């Protein structure tokens, strides 16, 4: 590639991002040349699939399945990558270029070693092993258990696995988990599970926003219910007075006022900005877990969201909770 063609490529990439109104995240405002090249490579594929101009992945374009890493030695690389969950390309943080991060499988009683390399341009990084029993300096919380992983450096996590079950891991620095750095973690117990199943699927639920996460937070600091559009109106007030009486209605309003909340405020951030993902796939992408009729399937549900509560159900199917870990 010549210098002229390289500059033309960079100019075209910038033009695409301007057209899509790419938010300038603090850590992503100056992507490295390497990231631009990777993004352009993905952009060529995306353009062929029509991803740049339409609601692409949200309409079911096939995506690569998250990898599964098992054993006791792991190399995890934190880096920028280009994603498209809503029809608009965005830079995100990934592990080994995967969102969600690769599913890790450990065994209770083993000693695991994880070499985490920070390939982000100008961000300190971290990984926290959520719900895992381990020494403080292996917990991955910057400012508490260690200083974080500087750009270009590698931090080695090494600890004994003392439990079994379904967990997850995620970044524990600022709002960077919201940018895509999270993954499922399954630990095989020392003793066999006391129940039978024919196959299993790990289902990692998460939320994604095209907005700068710091901007989302800034909005909430100014107005806590900014993303809550389902609010009570004057019409609701008069209806409640008719059905409940004036005294009860005013007492209810006063109680919510003292809490500085609205009764419809289940979470601070809603679908007004969030797209909800199942194993990194948007709803219309229709993530599918295969099975055969008559099989007993173990579903490992993991809430890897930044904000969201998920109501899990399968209409017409009886489910039994066999474990609740973490």
QUIHUKA-V12996 format. One record per residue. N is the residue number from 0. PHI is phi as a letter, one per 40 degrees, with the letter a starting at -180 (999 if undefined). OMEGA is omega as a letter, one per 30 degrees, with the letter a starting at -180 (none if undefined). Layout:
n-><N	N>
phi-><PHI	PHI>
omega-><OMEGA	OMEGA>
This chain:
n-><0	1	2	3	4	5	6	7	8	9	10	11	12	13	14	15	16	17	18	19	20	21	22	23	24	25	26	27	28	29	30	31	32	33	34	35	36	37	38	39	40	41	42	43	44	45	46	47	48	49	50	51	52	53	54	55	56	57	58	59	60	61	62	63	64	65	66	67	68	69	70	71	72	73	74	75	76	77	78	79	80	81	82	83	84	85	86	87	88	89	90	91	92	93	94	95	96	97	98	99	100	101	102	103	104	105	106	107	108	109	110	111	112	113	114	115	116	117	118	119	120	121	122	123	124	125	126	127	128	129	130	131	132	133	134	135	136	137	138	139	140	141	142	143	144	145	146	147	148	149	150	151	152	153	154	155	156	157	158	159	160	161	162	163	164	165	166	167	168	169	170	171	172	173	174	175	176	177	178	179	180	181	182	183	184	185	186	187	188	189	190	191	192	193	194	195	196	197	198	199	200	201	202	203	204	205	206	207	208	209	210	211	212	213	214	215	216	217	218	219	220	221	222	223	224	225	226	227	228	229	230	231	232	233	234	235	236	237	238	239	240	241	242	243	244	245	246	247	248	249	250	251	252	253	254	255	256	257	258	259	260	261	262	263	264	265	266	267	268	269	270	271	272	273	274	275	276	277	278	279	280	281	282	283	284	285	286	287	288	289	290	291	292	293	294	295	296	297	298	299	300	301	302	303	304	305	306	307	308	309	310	311	312	313	314	315	316	317	318	319	320	321	322	323	324	325>
phi-><999	c	c	c	c	c	c	c	c	c	c	c	c	c	c	c	c	c	c	c	f	c	c	c	c	d	c	b	c	b	d	c	d	c	c	c	c	c	c	c	c	c	c	c	c	c	c	c	c	g	c	c	b	b	c	c	c	c	b	g	c	d	b	c	c	c	c	b	b	b	h	b	b	b	b	b	b	c	a	c	a	c	b	a	c	b	h	b	c	a	c	b	b	b	b	f	g	b	b	c	c	d	c	b	b	b	b	d	g	c	b	b	b	b	c	b	b	c	b	c	c	a	b	c	b	a	b	b	c	c	g	c	c	a	c	d	c	b	c	g	b	d	g	b	b	a	c	g	b	c	d	g	b	b	b	b	c	a	a	c	c	b	a	b	h	b	b	a	b	a	c	b	b	f	b	c	c	c	c	h	c	a	a	c	b	b	b	c	c	c	c	d	c	c	a	b	a	c	a	b	b	c	b	c	c	a	b	b	b	c	c	c	d	c	c	d	c	c	c	c	c	c	a	c	b	d	c	c	c	c	b	c	b	c	c	c	d	c	c	c	c	c	c	b	g	c	c	c	c	c	c	c	c	c	c	c	c	c	c	f	b	b	c	b	c	c	a	c	b	b	c	c	b	c	b	c	b	b	f	g	b	c	d	c	c	f	d	b	b	c	a	b	d	g	c	c	b	c	b	c	c	b	c	b	c	c	a	c	c	b	c	c	a	b	d	g	b	c	b	b	c	b	a	a	b	g>
omega-><l	l	a	a	l	l	l	l	l	l	l	l	l	l	l	a	l	l	a	l	a	l	a	l	a	a	a	a	l	a	l	l	l	l	l	a	l	l	l	l	l	l	l	l	a	a	l	l	a	a	a	a	a	l	a	a	l	l	l	l	a	l	l	l	l	a	l	l	l	a	a	a	a	l	a	a	l	a	l	l	a	l	l	l	a	a	l	a	l	l	a	l	a	l	a	l	a	l	f	l	l	l	a	l	l	l	l	a	l	l	a	l	a	l	a	a	l	l	l	a	a	a	l	a	l	l	l	a	a	l	a	l	a	l	a	a	l	a	l	l	a	l	l	a	l	a	a	a	a	l	l	a	l	l	a	l	l	a	l	l	a	a	l	l	a	a	l	l	a	l	a	a	l	a	a	l	l	l	l	a	l	a	a	a	a	a	l	a	l	l	l	l	a	l	a	l	a	l	a	l	l	a	a	a	a	l	a	l	l	l	l	a	l	l	l	a	l	l	a	l	l	a	a	a	a	a	a	a	a	a	l	a	l	l	l	a	a	l	l	l	a	a	a	a	a	a	a	l	a	l	l	l	a	a	l	l	l	l	a	l	l	a	l	a	l	l	a	a	a	l	l	l	a	l	a	a	l	a	l	a	l	a	a	l	l	l	a	l	a	l	l	l	l	l	l	a	l	l	l	a	a	l	l	a	l	a	a	l	l	l	a	l	l	a	l	a	l	l	l	l	a	l	l	a	l	none>
